[in-house]
Amino acid sequence: MTKIYLITGAPAVGKSTTANALAAKFNKSIHIPVDVIRHMVVGGIAQPGTEWSDTLKEQLSLARKSVVHMATTYWDRGFVVVIDDFWDPHSKLSEYESLQNKTNFHKILLFPTQQAAKQRNAMRSGNEGNQYIDEGIRIVYESLLENISFFQQKGWIMADTTENPVETVVNQLLLQTQ
C-alpha cells in the first residue's frame, strides 16, 4: 500500500535531506519539496521573515495546494509521496488536511534542539551562518514550542534528530509508519 509522508520542521533541521533519503527507500516514489514549487514564482516572490505579508501567505497557500494536487496524482498512480515543507505558524499546514483522507498519511516533525539547527545552518552557510535563516530558526522554534499539544493531538510523529544520522532517522520513521 502506498504512503504519503509530510515532513516539516524549522529551517536547517534536515527536512529535504531526510525526505530525499526516505523516498529513496521505495522503488516507486517522489520527493516534493514545497520550497522548489514556491520558488517557481519569478516576479514578486515573497520571503518569510518576522512579518508575514499577505503576499507571502498567498504564495505559500498556492504552493501547498499545488503540492497536494501533485501528491494526490502520484499517490493515485502507486507512488510513495514524500513532501517536505517548513512549519508555518499561520496556517499550521492546514492546506494538507485533504490528504488526511488518504490511507497511510504520516505527518512527521523533525525536532532537533534549536542549537543543533543553528549549528547545521552555520555548517551549510559557512562559519558565520546565515543570519536570515538563524532568525527563521528562532521564530519557528518559538511557534513549535507553543504548538506541542497541537502536534500531539493531531498524531504527528516527533523525531528528535539532534544526534542521529539521516539513515538512522529514516529507519526509525519506517518502523514507526509500518
Helices and strands as residue ranges (DSSP letters): E 4-8, H 15-23, E 29-33, H 34-38, H 54-76, E 80-84, G 94-101, E 105-110, H 114-125, H 131-146, H 148-153, E 157-159, H 166-176
